Every structure is written in C-alpha cells, then in structure tokens.
Amino acid sequence: MKYIAFLLALFMPLEAVFAQQGAPVMPPVAIISGQIQNPPTTKAIVIVKPNPFTNEQLTYEGALDAQGRFSIKTDFPLGIEAMFQCGQAQAMLFVEPGDSLHMQGNATDWINSLKYSGKPQSAQQNEYLRQFYLTYKDKNIDFADPNKVRNLEPANYRLYCDSLRTVMTNFYDQTKTGKTLSPFFEVYAKAQIDYDYAMALLEHPSQYARAKGLQTFNIPQDYYSFFNTFPVNNNFAIFTPIYHQFVDMFVSEFFAQQVINTTPNYDMQGYYADRYEFAKKFLQGEALNFALTKSVVDGATRGSVEKVLDKYEDFKKVNTRNEYLQVFELLRKQFTPISAGQVAPDFTAYDLNGQPIKLSSLKGKVVYIDFWATWCGPCRQQFPAERELHKKFEGNKDVVFLLVSTDSKPEPWKAFLDKEKLPGTNVWAGDQYAAVANTYNITGIPRFMLIDKQGKIFSSNARRPADTRIEADIRALLQ
C-alpha cells in the first residue's frame, strides 16, 4: 500500500484543482465486475503501476465463479490507467474513485465482443479506449509505424504524424460529443495522442539515420515546431504514464543531440548528473520535478551513484515536491554505502582451486573488479580491451584485476577459462553472488568497480576496459 500512499500524496493537489473546476472528489473505491464467456483461467486481475520511478506493479484479483462472473474492488486515489487481464483476454482501462464498471464479453474474441455498462461516465470513457484501440492500434495505424520511420525523411515523416494526429484528435472530439467525461479522463485521452505523437517525432531523426546507416543528415529548420502545438510543461498530465515517458525522452533526446553528439569523447560517467542539469534549462513545474527525480533514480540504479547523490543540496532548492525529496532521501540512505569514498562492502569468492578470496584481503592494492558471466556477450566483448589494459600494469603488484564470474555453476566458468586464459585474478561468486548483487545494486553485467588502496570505493560503476580513460583512473590511484 505504500505505492498507493505515494501516488495519493503526489497527486492530491492536482485532484483539488479539478475539484475546484466542478469535479467531485470521491472516496478512493471502485468496483470492476463482469462476466466472461469461455474464460481461459479462473482468475481476473487488474494491474496498475502507481510509482513512476519503478517497474513495480500493484495487482488486484477476483476469482471467476462457475458462470464466469467476477468482482474486483480497487482503491485508486484518482483516475489512473490500468490493465485488465484474464489470460489472453486483455483491455486497457481508465478507472477512477467511485467507479462501477461492468465488463461482459467472450474471451475467444474478447476486444470485439467486449461491452461496458455500470456507471455511465466510466462505461463511456472505457468504450472510447476500446474503439480507439480497434480503430488504430489493432490495425497497426501508429505514429511509430516502422515502415514510415525507416523510409520517410524528417519533413515527410512530420507531415505523416501531423496528419495522423489530426485524424486521431477528430476521432476523440467526435466520440466525446454529447458525453460528460471526467476532467482526469480528458487530460488522459488527449495525452495519449499528443505525447505519443511527440515521442515519435523526437525519436525519428536518430531512428531514420540508424535505418539508413547515416552519420549526419539535414533536419528541416521547422521540424521541431511541433512543440508549439501542445504544452511541454503540463502540470495536469503529470499523472499519466505516457507523459512521464515523454518528459524522459524529451530530456534524453535533446541531451544526446546538444551535448553528447557535440562533445568529442563525451565522458559517460557523468551522464545522469549532466542530464539533471540539462533538464533545468528547458523544463518547469511538475515536468522539471519529475525529470530531476528520474535522473537521480536512474543515476543511482544504473550509473555512477556518487555523481547524482552530489545533487542533493541543489535538489532541495529546485524541486518543489516533498514526495520526490523523500525518494531522493531513500536513495541516499540505500546507496551512500556503495558510493565513492566509502569502504567497499566485503564479499568472498572462490578461485579455480576452490580457495576463498575476500575483497578485504586485497586492501593495500588498487582493485579493478569485473562482474561477468560466460553467457554474457557484452561481457566477452570487453575481454580484448581488458587484456590490453592488464598488459599495461603487468608486473605491478599494487594493481589487481579481479574478474568475478556470476555463473550459477562453476563448470562453464572453468571450461571458459581453460580455453580463453583470461589474465588477472579469476574467481567464482557462487551462491554468494545474490547477496553481492543486492549489496552493490548490480542489475546488469558487465559491471565494473574501482577500489583504492585503502579499500574504499573510487567508482561504484567504473569505466569499461574499452574506455581508454580507465588507465588514467588506475594510475591516479597508484599515486
């Protein structure tokens, strides 16, 4: 329930604004019921993702009786996107507090046979989503149509997207004629069109170049004028998942264009911290709050922890959401122990003879750690560069290259080493790896770390061997 509490606290001021516009504030209870013919399972579920910074989801369940009937009680604090599932029978829903939505259909032809009833407003809103899906998504009529992306130059692709957006907007306008839709749903429905449109246009130049094998090409001067047709900073749309995606993409695409692509040999160690600063140049209000927090969350979980944690004092001044500050403070508590300057948490791994080697036993040496696995292609791609790096410090007893296999069993690891003869200190983590990965927040491999002679972390997510700057990092620690 902590995620519902987070969502409620985060968006309650927005709900109050809508209430002032005449929308009633109802208790956070909704009932989704229905009857399914030929159900593939005995359970119906409703899934929501209430936290915009994680992939975690909240699931509400309802058992089907002998006649295929079910009833699910939810406690959403405001209008929210949800996914209904009963096996392969699925439908995107928009559910609000106080809703009473009834679904009826045949699971063998679910989306075509589905009918909504119950509270008129809820039924009308979800019928619109069903019709929108059948009219466009089910027929693969989409802004991100692969054929259009690959074959249309930016100017013509812009014309295609503009035309489709007009058609979709007209479809929405005609559908809502004579109906009373909630303010939340109106924002949500328009966001589904506008920000999907915007993301497709944002991505197109890089996708087109990749498809054509081009390094550079001309983008029409007015290509980005589409930003003038909808609000980039949209405080009302902040509760919609698609707006979160748009804000994140807006920052990342323009950061790539204006910083990474124009900076020779850009240092990716500072990527998330630099994105944080970049967002402040273009965004305001809720969009800025979200973008800053997203940079911090991603930087802590995917990048160099220490780089984004250094933004804490600035974040307290710029961010206006106490809920986001709580997220930052939780990250500080969780990740400070594995950030630069902290004593590296100890762990034990085993050499080829089965002898234990503790990280703490290497204190007094600079340790370059490589977490890898035999099945990991990107890990193996680093080995040629790692061999060359090892040669540059060969004979230097103050440097240890610790290659930690994360394979579930030792046999593939031993066979690989017998064939490849990897230089350095090769060890196997065994059943200890789960604890090590949890401690160091290793969510993917290869993962590199650099430890100084005092046994302290120099970089929680060090440069890869293929990055020539890693040699200078090691030599700096030797001095």
Steps between C-alpha positions, in 0.01 A plus 500: 500500500800732525481565124134600516591733786781644286268558207229650716737747666663589171188582303255617766564870419411424137178334609416809703544719192255286305260509794502879480398464136187314609621139502391320820769354724379146575628238739780283353287190437401351163337172399592323177270206437399291204414171337729319258390228264756224434745637759854361454574517874308515826641837599461858375753766597539877474857632488622854565848649518457771763865599541644684195859421601481121519367208298319364802131438458199468725260214425134465602344156453151355471404133469260392224199293607343217300319752275820700434399785726752702700521810714815696584514779756772760453615800700651738245537851643429667164437422134767259384594279206455130573529171312227236528606140436340160499750283319532642148181705542637849565381859491652833597275677751469842655366464855404776743394507865133418535482321164272202449607339173351177366669304219340226294643308205624176350865424574546338157428836331541724797565852376236477225229350721576712808215719626510743790222600736469630854566863581425681168805726509740213567336281233521778241863577577613140477293439187692788341829325587369176346390676182830688478688171527287331233519799264875559522716272714335176389560599138861610567417859412757666717734799513792260539409292193834326422462545125439872538787538747749323273396645166372854555745787528431736795290749301268233361491312828390819672216535244396139565493549879319833476233344281451196726485719809225710339302187413537358853407831661190525283410144598526600867298821449222314320492226761462737792222704335193489722682311775613615843861394549697553818773767499758232578392288206502794259860576596589130476336444159660806343838412650482155338488670160717807548794348685506184291520732198777704660709198598481357148626829355771531763638156423469511123825679404720250684290201393498610136876555504556158653273331244679670210850463643551877504730690732349840421211636293303822478202551728255765375529826689135492610497128587482562875228762474258225602589591858294815451180296455473355853645576845840349572457605863160353586421494872165331439641209297754404765275214620513327159771240429542617140590851619769353724640321195487818295681714758770236536543472123489878450798542732697198373455575128594866521783424740637251248468751216629808678760353735613146421507540120679835520756404766796301369563193713216587738553347846200276568598479868316829549201417279218506757642790700542700177144413394383632836655841427382494138136451604512824700554697180177391332244376751285658770249398764400136528695403188821633653431332835448168323802535267738584785376210711515260204862599434587436863317166513656378175842630595492322835377172358678494163786747504759642735322534833730769634441732203125535560508488880711817482188677368319471832543859621405640159199266483369635832502851351357427153249219554162608640362157590563364847410151372786515250735619771402191699595287199842670485553451872416130473755471219764675709438261785514197273790595272735714707666184643609404146598846377846647454698545820324222690673180608405236244265242658688173530415183312655160440552317171692182411800440276549210262618282788193580706696719740313803639624849417357795689489846348629637832813283467604716202518818705821688421452444126296673233226253402317511167198271529320349200170321569431279197359165382585253225156543341528880485591625152572863603727364776708299252523800268702681767762225535735613217515850650534351849799294387666814362427689821647217705821510292552867587519410870662161464754446775354777716417326826296797617224434244258206503259419220227304676273323252193373685294238317129515577424167329255288698735198481881488492538250213425744210730756663788253535456376142498858372819590687670183380434615144539878528774536765372830636774696680451623855355344814209285390239407759149356506236663722282191537196527725650819647423694186136572588612675818781683318263617225254622760768685696655668198171537309628304201202493265693404188840381383767575411543723801834650595616652827823667606628474859792704635790383718309583818225260399267790422281533194641735240224432247190291561450463125846534351594553139513192281836368374416626151492858637862615478449734798488205740880474482534857632251424780709204614828689478354788702416258780850347488647843568 
